[in-house]
């Protein structure tokens, strides 16, 4: 933990030039009624054994800071 009065360290943040980046890819399984969302492009969606599966993959390295969500969403599609 940084000191509260350290001006140099306080001027830096998690997403700076020296941040560690990861290659992100994830498969999420949810109940049949739910949709899973992750911070990447949806590569594939399928149903198996009464569950929904979502394969997400990011095309460029990203910060190792993200959230995953799963719920019964109303889906709207647009191009």
Gaussian input, Z-matrix of N, CA and C with variables (Angstrom, degrees):
# hf/3-21g

backbone

0 1
 N
 C     1     B1
 C     2     B2     1     A1
 N     3     B3     2     A2     1     D1
 C     4     B4     3     A3     2     D2
 C     5     B5     4     A4     3     D3
 N     6     B6     5     A5     4     D4
 C     7     B7     6     A6     5     D5
 C     8     B8     7     A7     6     D6
 N     9     B9     8     A8     7     D7
 C    10    B10     9     A9     8     D8
 C    11    B11    10    A10     9     D9
 N    12    B12    11    A11    10    D10
 C    13    B13    12    A12    11    D11
 C    14    B14    13    A13    12    D12
 N    15    B15    14    A14    13    D13
 C    16    B16    15    A15    14    D14
 C    17    B17    16    A16    15    D15
 N    18    B18    17    A17    16    D16
 C    19    B19    18    A18    17    D17
 C    20    B20    19    A19    18    D18
 N    21    B21    20    A20    19    D19
 C    22    B22    21    A21    20    D20
 C    23    B23    22    A22    21    D21
 N    24    B24    23    A23    22    D22
 C    25    B25    24    A24    23    D23
 C    26    B26    25    A25    24    D24
 N    27    B27    26    A26    25    D25
 C    28    B28    27    A27    26    D26
 C    29    B29    28    A28    27    D27
 N    30    B30    29    A29    28    D28
 C    31    B31    30    A30    29    D29
 C    32    B32    31    A31    30    D30
 N    33    B33    32    A32    31    D31
 C    34    B34    33    A33    32    D32
 C    35    B35    34    A34    33    D33
 N    36    B36    35    A35    34    D34
 C    37    B37    36    A36    35    D35
 C    38    B38    37    A37    36    D36
 N    39    B39    38    A38    37    D37
 C    40    B40    39    A39    38    D38
 C    41    B41    40    A40    39    D39
 N    42    B42    41    A41    40    D40
 C    43    B43    42    A42    41    D41
 C    44    B44    43    A43    42    D42
 N    45    B45    44    A44    43    D43
 C    46    B46    45    A45    44    D44
 C    47    B47    46    A46    45    D45
 N    48    B48    47    A47    46    D46
 C    49    B49    48    A48    47    D47
 C    50    B50    49    A49    48    D48
 N    51    B51    50    A50    49    D49
 C    52    B52    51    A51    50    D50
 C    53    B53    52    A52    51    D51
 N    54    B54    53    A53    52    D52
 C    55    B55    54    A54    53    D53
 C    56    B56    55    A55    54    D54
 N    57    B57    56    A56    55    D55
 C    58    B58    57    A57    56    D56
 C    59    B59    58    A58    57    D57
 N    60    B60    59    A59    58    D58
 C    61    B61    60    A60    59    D59
 C    62    B62    61    A61    60    D60
 N    63    B63    62    A62    61    D61
 C    64    B64    63    A63    62    D62
 C    65    B65    64    A64    63    D63
 N    66    B66    65    A65    64    D64
 C    67    B67    66    A66    65    D65
 C    68    B68    67    A67    66    D66
 N    69    B69    68    A68    67    D67
 C    70    B70    69    A69    68    D68
 C    71    B71    70    A70    69    D69
 N    72    B72    71    A71    70    D70
 C    73    B73    72    A72    71    D71
 C    74    B74    73    A73    72    D72
 N    75    B75    74    A74    73    D73
 C    76    B76    75    A75    74    D74
 C    77    B77    76    A76    75    D75
 N    78    B78    77    A77    76    D76
 C    79    B79    78    A78    77    D77
 C    80    B80    79    A79    78    D78
 N    81    B81    80    A80    79    D79
 C    82    B82    81    A81    80    D80
 C    83    B83    82    A82    81    D81
 N    84    B84    83    A83    82    D82
 C    85    B85    84    A84    83    D83
 C    86    B86    85    A85    84    D84
 N    87    B87    86    A86    85    D85
 C    88    B88    87    A87    86    D86
 C    89    B89    88    A88    87    D87
 N    90    B90    89    A89    88    D88
 C    91    B91    90    A90    89    D89
 C    92    B92    91    A91    90    D90
 N    93    B93    92    A92    91    D91
 C    94    B94    93    A93    92    D92
 C    95    B95    94    A94    93    D93
 N    96    B96    95    A95    94    D94
 C    97    B97    96    A96    95    D95
 C    98    B98    97    A97    96    D96
 N    99    B99    98    A98    97    D97
 C   100   B100    99    A99    98    D98
 C   101   B101   100   A100    99    D99
 N   102   B102   101   A101   100   D100
 C   103   B103   102   A102   101   D101
 C   104   B104   103   A103   102   D102
 N   105   B105   104   A104   103   D103
 C   106   B106   105   A105   104   D104
 C   107   B107   106   A106   105   D105
 N   108   B108   107   A107   106   D106
 C   109   B109   108   A108   107   D107
 C   110   B110   109   A109   108   D108
 N   111   B111   110   A110   109   D109
 C   112   B112   111   A111   110   D110
 C   113   B113   112   A112   111   D111
 N   114   B114   113   A113   112   D112
 C   115   B115   114   A114   113   D113
 C   116   B116   115   A115   114   D114
 N   117   B117   116   A116   115   D115
 C   118   B118   117   A117   116   D116
 C   119   B119   118   A118   117   D117
 N   120   B120   119   A119   118   D118
 C   121   B121   120   A120   119   D119
 C   122   B122   121   A121   120   D120
 N   123   B123   122   A122   121   D121
 C   124   B124   123   A123   122   D122
 C   125   B125   124   A124   123   D123
 N   126   B126   125   A125   124   D124
 C   127   B127   126   A126   125   D125
 C   128   B128   127   A127   126   D126
 N   129   B129   128   A128   127   D127
 C   130   B130   129   A129   128   D128
 C   131   B131   130   A130   129   D129
 N   132   B132   131   A131   130   D130
 C   133   B133   132   A132   131   D131
 C   134   B134   133   A133   132   D132
 N   135   B135   134   A134   133   D133
 C   136   B136   135   A135   134   D134
 C   137   B137   136   A136   135   D135
 N   138   B138   137   A137   136   D136
 C   139   B139   138   A138   137   D137
 C   140   B140   139   A139   138   D138
 N   141   B141   140   A140   139   D139
 C   142   B142   141   A141   140   D140
 C   143   B143   142   A142   141   D141
 N   144   B144   143   A143   142   D142
 C   145   B145   144   A144   143   D143
 C   146   B146   145   A145   144   D144
 N   147   B147   146   A146   145   D145
 C   148   B148   147   A147   146   D146
 C   149   B149   148   A148   147   D147
 N   150   B150   149   A149   148   D148
 C   151   B151   150   A150   149   D149
 C   152   B152   151   A151   150   D150
 N   153   B153   152   A152   151   D151
 C   154   B154   153   A153   152   D152
 C   155   B155   154   A154   153   D153
 N   156   B156   155   A155   154   D154
 C   157   B157   156   A156   155   D155
 C   158   B158   157   A157   156   D156
 N   159   B159   158   A158   157   D157
 C   160   B160   159   A159   158   D158
 C   161   B161   160   A160   159   D159
 N   162   B162   161   A161   160   D160
 C   163   B163   162   A162   161   D161
 C   164   B164   163   A163   162   D162
 N   165   B165   164   A164   163   D163
 C   166   B166   165   A165   164   D164
 C   167   B167   166   A166   165   D165
 N   168   B168   167   A167   166   D166
 C   169   B169   168   A168   167   D167
 C   170   B170   169   A169   168   D168
 N   171   B171   170   A170   169   D169
 C   172   B172   171   A171   170   D170
 C   173   B173   172   A172   171   D171
 N   174   B174   173   A173   172   D172
 C   175   B175   174   A174   173   D173
 C   176   B176   175   A175   174   D174
 N   177   B177   176   A176   175   D175
 C   178   B178   177   A177   176   D176
 C   179   B179   178   A178   177   D177
 N   180   B180   179   A179   178   D178
 C   181   B181   180   A180   179   D179
 C   182   B182   181   A181   180   D180
 N   183   B183   182   A182   181   D181
 C   184   B184   183   A183   182   D182
 C   185   B185   184   A184   183   D183
 N   186   B186   185   A185   184   D184
 C   187   B187   186   A186   185   D185
 C   188   B188   187   A187   186   D186
 N   189   B189   188   A188   187   D187
 C   190   B190   189   A189   188   D188
 C   191   B191   190   A190   189   D189
 N   192   B192   191   A191   190   D190
 C   193   B193   192   A192   191   D191
 C   194   B194   193   A193   192   D192
 N   195   B195   194   A194   193   D193
 C   196   B196   195   A195   194   D194
 C   197   B197   196   A196   195   D195
 N   198   B198   197   A197   196   D196
 C   199   B199   198   A198   197   D197
 C   200   B200   199   A199   198   D198
 N   201   B201   200   A200   199   D199
 C   202   B202   201   A201   200   D200
 C   203   B203   202   A202   201   D201
 N   204   B204   203   A203   202   D202
 C   205   B205   204   A204   203   D203
 C   206   B206   205   A205   204   D204
 N   207   B207   206   A206   205   D205
 C   208   B208   207   A207   206   D206
 C   209   B209   208   A208   207   D207
 N   210   B210   209   A209   208   D208
 C   211   B211   210   A210   209   D209
 C   212   B212   211   A211   210   D210
 N   213   B213   212   A212   211   D211
 C   214   B214   213   A213   212   D212
 C   215   B215   214   A214   213   D213
 N   216   B216   215   A215   214   D214
 C   217   B217   216   A216   215   D215
 C   218   B218   217   A217   216   D216
 N   219   B219   218   A218   217   D217
 C   220   B220   219   A219   218   D218
 C   221   B221   220   A220   219   D219
 N   222   B222   221   A221   220   D220
 C   223   B223   222   A222   221   D221
 C   224   B224   223   A223   222   D222
 N   225   B225   224   A224   223   D223
 C   226   B226   225   A225   224   D224
 C   227   B227   226   A226   225   D225
 N   228   B228   227   A227   226   D226
 C   229   B229   228   A228   227   D227
 C   230   B230   229   A229   228   D228
 N   231   B231   230   A230   229   D229
 C   232   B232   231   A231   230   D230
 C   233   B233   232   A232   231   D231
 N   234   B234   233   A233   232   D232
 C   235   B235   234   A234   233   D233
 C   236   B236   235   A235   234   D234

   B1=1.4494
   B2=1.5221
   B3=1.3154
   B4=1.4653
   B5=1.5224
   B6=1.3222
   B7=1.4674
   B8=1.5268
   B9=1.3260
   B10=1.4659
   B11=1.5231
   B12=1.3220
   B13=1.4645
   B14=1.5230
   B15=1.3121
   B16=1.4654
   B17=1.5284
   B18=1.3545
   B19=1.4675
   B20=1.5256
   B21=1.3352
   B22=1.4648
   B23=1.5211
   B24=1.3204
   B25=1.4627
   B26=1.5274
   B27=1.3231
   B28=1.4647
   B29=1.5264
   B30=1.3313
   B31=1.4648
   B32=1.5341
   B33=1.3056
   B34=1.4633
   B35=1.5220
   B36=1.3162
   B37=1.4536
   B38=1.5209
   B39=1.2860
   B40=1.4587
   B41=1.5238
   B42=1.3233
   B43=1.4547
   B44=1.5259
   B45=1.3180
   B46=1.4536
   B47=1.5128
   B48=1.3457
   B49=1.4621
   B50=1.5217
   B51=1.3206
   B52=1.4648
   B53=1.5303
   B54=1.3307
   B55=1.4659
   B56=1.5284
   B57=1.3094
   B58=1.4583
   B59=1.5270
   B60=1.3145
   B61=1.4566
   B62=1.5322
   B63=1.3139
   B64=1.4642
   B65=1.5199
   B66=1.3197
   B67=1.4581
   B68=1.5218
   B69=1.3240
   B70=1.4585
   B71=1.5165
   B72=1.3343
   B73=1.4649
   B74=1.5226
   B75=1.3253
   B76=1.4619
   B77=1.5227
   B78=1.3182
   B79=1.4616
   B80=1.5190
   B81=1.3278
   B82=1.4684
   B83=1.5199
   B84=1.3314
   B85=1.4594
   B86=1.5120
   B87=1.3354
   B88=1.4587
   B89=1.5259
   B90=1.3111
   B91=1.4587
   B92=1.5300
   B93=1.2978
   B94=1.4697
   B95=1.5277
   B96=1.3220
   B97=1.4624
   B98=1.5267
   B99=1.3212
   B100=1.4615
   B101=1.5278
   B102=1.3279
   B103=1.4565
   B104=1.5204
   B105=1.3223
   B106=1.4628
   B107=1.5255
   B108=1.3318
   B109=1.4630
   B110=1.5183
   B111=1.3289
   B112=1.4631
   B113=1.5314
   B114=1.3389
   B115=1.4717
   B116=1.5313
   B117=1.3031
   B118=1.4667
   B119=1.5233
   B120=1.3124
   B121=1.4661
   B122=1.5276
   B123=1.3213
   B124=1.4576
   B125=1.5253
   B126=1.3216
   B127=1.4582
   B128=1.5228
   B129=1.3368
   B130=1.4671
   B131=1.5192
   B132=1.3276
   B133=1.4644
   B134=1.5185
   B135=1.3393
   B136=1.4626
   B137=1.5251
   B138=1.3415
   B139=1.4648
   B140=1.5184
   B141=1.3228
   B142=1.4649
   B143=1.5257
   B144=1.3081
   B145=1.4735
   B146=1.5291
   B147=1.3303
   B148=1.4718
   B149=1.5309
   B150=1.3282
   B151=1.4681
   B152=1.5258
   B153=1.3365
   B154=1.4603
   B155=1.5209
   B156=1.3350
   B157=1.4605
   B158=1.5245
   B159=1.3360
   B160=1.4518
   B161=1.5230
   B162=1.3238
   B163=1.4635
   B164=1.5274
   B165=1.3366
   B166=1.4558
   B167=1.5212
   B168=1.3456
   B169=1.4638
   B170=1.5283
   B171=1.3416
   B172=1.4610
   B173=1.5254
   B174=1.3152
   B175=1.4662
   B176=1.5317
   B177=1.3105
   B178=1.4716
   B179=1.5223
   B180=1.3287
   B181=1.4696
   B182=1.5289
   B183=1.3260
   B184=1.4690
   B185=1.5273
   B186=1.3305
   B187=1.4625
   B188=1.5210
   B189=1.3128
   B190=1.4605
   B191=1.5326
   B192=1.3177
   B193=1.4634
   B194=1.5183
   B195=1.3205
   B196=1.4517
   B197=1.5298
   B198=1.3174
   B199=1.4639
   B200=1.5161
   B201=1.3101
   B202=1.4562
   B203=1.5236
   B204=1.3031
   B205=1.4566
   B206=1.5180
   B207=1.3147
   B208=1.4494
   B209=1.5227
   B210=1.3318
   B211=1.4673
   B212=1.5211
   B213=1.3085
   B214=1.4557
   B215=1.5242
   B216=1.3221
   B217=1.4549
   B218=1.5188
   B219=1.3124
   B220=1.4600
   B221=1.5270
   B222=1.3151
   B223=1.4647
   B224=1.5297
   B225=1.3337
   B226=1.4507
   B227=1.5292
   B228=1.3194
   B229=1.4597
   B230=1.5172
   B231=1.3268
   B232=1.4512
   B233=1.5237
   B234=1.3156
   B235=1.4625
   B236=1.5029
   A1=108.84
   A2=115.56
   A3=118.30
   A4=110.74
   A5=114.41
   A6=120.17
   A7=108.64
   A8=116.47
   A9=121.20
   A10=112.75
   A11=118.42
   A12=120.85
   A13=112.60
   A14=118.33
   A15=122.41
   A16=108.30
   A17=118.61
   A18=120.79
   A19=113.52
   A20=118.17
   A21=119.82
   A22=111.14
   A23=116.72
   A24=120.16
   A25=111.67
   A26=117.66
   A27=120.75
   A28=111.74
   A29=117.79
   A30=120.45
   A31=111.64
   A32=117.95
   A33=122.42
   A34=109.35
   A35=116.97
   A36=118.83
   A37=110.47
   A38=116.23
   A39=123.37
   A40=112.80
   A41=118.06
   A42=121.85
   A43=113.00
   A44=117.79
   A45=121.87
   A46=112.71
   A47=115.59
   A48=122.22
   A49=112.97
   A50=117.23
   A51=119.89
   A52=112.63
   A53=116.87
   A54=120.82
   A55=110.39
   A56=116.19
   A57=121.35
   A58=108.91
   A59=116.88
   A60=122.16
   A61=109.99
   A62=116.02
   A63=121.24
   A64=109.83
   A65=116.22
   A66=122.59
   A67=105.89
   A68=117.02
   A69=122.30
   A70=111.12
   A71=114.79
   A72=122.55
   A73=107.18
   A74=117.27
   A75=120.21
   A76=111.18
   A77=116.00
   A78=122.27
   A79=106.73
   A80=116.23
   A81=122.03
   A82=108.36
   A83=117.35
   A84=123.16
   A85=109.89
   A86=117.18
   A87=121.96
   A88=109.40
   A89=115.13
   A90=118.84
   A91=108.66
   A92=117.02
   A93=122.77
   A94=112.91
   A95=118.17
   A96=121.98
   A97=112.64
   A98=117.95
   A99=119.79
   A100=113.29
   A101=113.86
   A102=123.56
   A103=107.69
   A104=117.07
   A105=121.55
   A106=109.12
   A107=115.46
   A108=121.88
   A109=108.79
   A110=115.81
   A111=122.25
   A112=107.69
   A113=117.93
   A114=120.60
   A115=112.70
   A116=117.29
   A117=121.83
   A118=107.83
   A119=115.96
   A120=121.09
   A121=110.07
   A122=115.69
   A123=120.61
   A124=108.79
   A125=116.26
   A126=122.53
   A127=111.70
   A128=115.81
   A129=120.03
   A130=109.51
   A131=115.28
   A132=121.90
   A133=106.84
   A134=116.92
   A135=119.49
   A136=110.16
   A137=114.29
   A138=121.59
   A139=107.74
   A140=115.63
   A141=121.53
   A142=108.80
   A143=117.19
   A144=122.47
   A145=112.33
   A146=116.29
   A147=123.73
   A148=113.30
   A149=116.93
   A150=122.39
   A151=109.12
   A152=116.16
   A153=121.77
   A154=108.86
   A155=115.97
   A156=121.71
   A157=109.10
   A158=115.47
   A159=122.71
   A160=108.50
   A161=115.84
   A162=121.20
   A163=107.46
   A164=116.37
   A165=122.94
   A166=109.93
   A167=115.21
   A168=119.90
   A169=108.94
   A170=116.18
   A171=121.21
   A172=108.52
   A173=116.67
   A174=121.07
   A175=113.13
   A176=117.98
   A177=122.74
   A178=108.29
   A179=118.46
   A180=119.56
   A181=110.62
   A182=115.68
   A183=121.08
   A184=109.86
   A185=116.80
   A186=120.99
   A187=109.74
   A188=115.50
   A189=121.51
   A190=109.35
   A191=115.32
   A192=123.48
   A193=106.72
   A194=117.64
   A195=120.19
   A196=110.05
   A197=114.70
   A198=122.27
   A199=109.38
   A200=115.45
   A201=122.14
   A202=106.81
   A203=116.63
   A204=121.24
   A205=109.49
   A206=115.85
   A207=121.05
   A208=107.99
   A209=115.12
   A210=119.70
   A211=108.78
   A212=116.08
   A213=121.71
   A214=107.80
   A215=116.39
   A216=122.62
   A217=110.67
   A218=115.70
   A219=121.81
   A220=105.33
   A221=118.03
   A222=121.66
   A223=110.01
   A224=115.72
   A225=122.17
   A226=107.14
   A227=117.63
   A228=122.38
   A229=110.10
   A230=115.56
   A231=121.73
   A232=109.07
   A233=117.30
   A234=121.80
   A235=109.17
   D1=135.15
   D2=-179.83
   D3=-79.45
   D4=156.41
   D5=177.33
   D6=-71.72
   D7=143.86
   D8=-177.82
   D9=-62.03
   D10=-28.21
   D11=-175.24
   D12=-108.71
   D13=24.55
   D14=178.14
   D15=-93.45
   D16=96.99
   D17=-172.95
   D18=-63.28
   D19=-35.55
   D20=-179.73
   D21=-65.31
   D22=-50.82
   D23=-178.55
   D24=-66.61
   D25=-35.12
   D26=179.04
   D27=-69.16
   D28=-22.18
   D29=179.44
   D30=-80.04
   D31=-11.81
   D32=179.06
   D33=-94.83
   D34=151.37
   D35=175.57
   D36=-133.32
   D37=174.41
   D38=-176.94
   D39=-58.85
   D40=-29.67
   D41=-172.59
   D42=-104.03
   D43=24.25
   D44=-179.13
   D45=-72.87
   D46=-178.45
   D47=-178.43
   D48=-62.02
   D49=-25.72
   D50=-177.83
   D51=-100.33
   D52=16.53
   D53=179.60
   D54=-68.04
   D55=150.94
   D56=175.21
   D57=-84.28
   D58=128.80
   D59=-179.10
   D60=-108.34
   D61=153.55
   D62=-179.45
   D63=-125.96
   D64=158.13
   D65=168.87
   D66=-91.18
   D67=114.52
   D68=-170.31
   D69=-101.28
   D70=127.51
   D71=173.04
   D72=-151.39
   D73=135.67
   D74=-174.78
   D75=-149.68
   D76=141.23
   D77=170.26
   D78=-114.94
   D79=125.98
   D80=-177.53
   D81=-119.20
   D82=131.50
   D83=174.49
   D84=-107.74
   D85=135.44
   D86=-179.77
   D87=-133.74
   D88=173.65
   D89=173.49
   D90=-66.58
   D91=162.39
   D92=-173.33
   D93=-59.93
   D94=-29.17
   D95=-176.19
   D96=-84.02
   D97=-11.56
   D98=-171.02
   D99=-103.05
   D100=159.42
   D101=173.20
   D102=-117.78
   D103=132.86
   D104=178.48
   D105=-100.25
   D106=141.29
   D107=-179.48
   D108=-127.30
   D109=134.49
   D110=176.54
   D111=-137.18
   D112=161.47
   D113=-174.82
   D114=-82.33
   D115=64.10
   D116=-179.76
   D117=-161.06
   D118=-175.52
   D119=179.28
   D120=-87.30
   D121=136.19
   D122=178.23
   D123=-74.91
   D124=114.89
   D125=-179.37
   D126=-87.82
   D127=-37.21
   D128=-174.47
   D129=-159.98
   D130=144.96
   D131=174.10
   D132=-133.03
   D133=134.98
   D134=178.27
   D135=-151.37
   D136=163.65
   D137=177.90
   D138=-115.42
   D139=135.57
   D140=-179.87
   D141=-152.02
   D142=131.34
   D143=179.26
   D144=51.96
   D145=45.57
   D146=178.47
   D147=60.80
   D148=28.97
   D149=175.75
   D150=-130.93
   D151=152.12
   D152=173.86
   D153=-95.83
   D154=140.88
   D155=177.13
   D156=-125.91
   D157=142.49
   D158=-177.65
   D159=-132.91
   D160=127.17
   D161=178.15
   D162=-108.79
   D163=114.13
   D164=179.21
   D165=-110.88
   D166=143.75
   D167=178.50
   D168=-148.35
   D169=134.55
   D170=176.58
   D171=-94.45
   D172=139.97
   D173=-174.30
   D174=-86.06
   D175=-15.29
   D176=176.82
   D177=-129.63
   D178=155.75
   D179=176.16
   D180=-59.51
   D181=146.63
   D182=-178.56
   D183=-136.86
   D184=165.18
   D185=178.36
   D186=-64.83
   D187=147.04
   D188=179.52
   D189=-81.89
   D190=62.01
   D191=-177.54
   D192=-150.91
   D193=106.91
   D194=-173.99
   D195=-159.10
   D196=168.14
   D197=176.63
   D198=-128.05
   D199=153.93
   D200=172.95
   D201=-123.19
   D202=139.91
   D203=-178.88
   D204=-129.62
   D205=149.43
   D206=175.51
   D207=-150.11
   D208=126.14
   D209=-179.46
   D210=-164.29
   D211=178.37
   D212=175.13
   D213=-87.63
   D214=90.27
   D215=-177.57
   D216=-94.44
   D217=149.88
   D218=167.93
   D219=-86.75
   D220=124.87
   D221=-172.70
   D222=-100.61
   D223=130.76
   D224=174.45
   D225=-122.00
   D226=129.09
   D227=-178.64
   D228=-109.20
   D229=144.19
   D230=-178.80
   D231=-150.50
   D232=153.60
   D233=175.99
   D234=-122.82

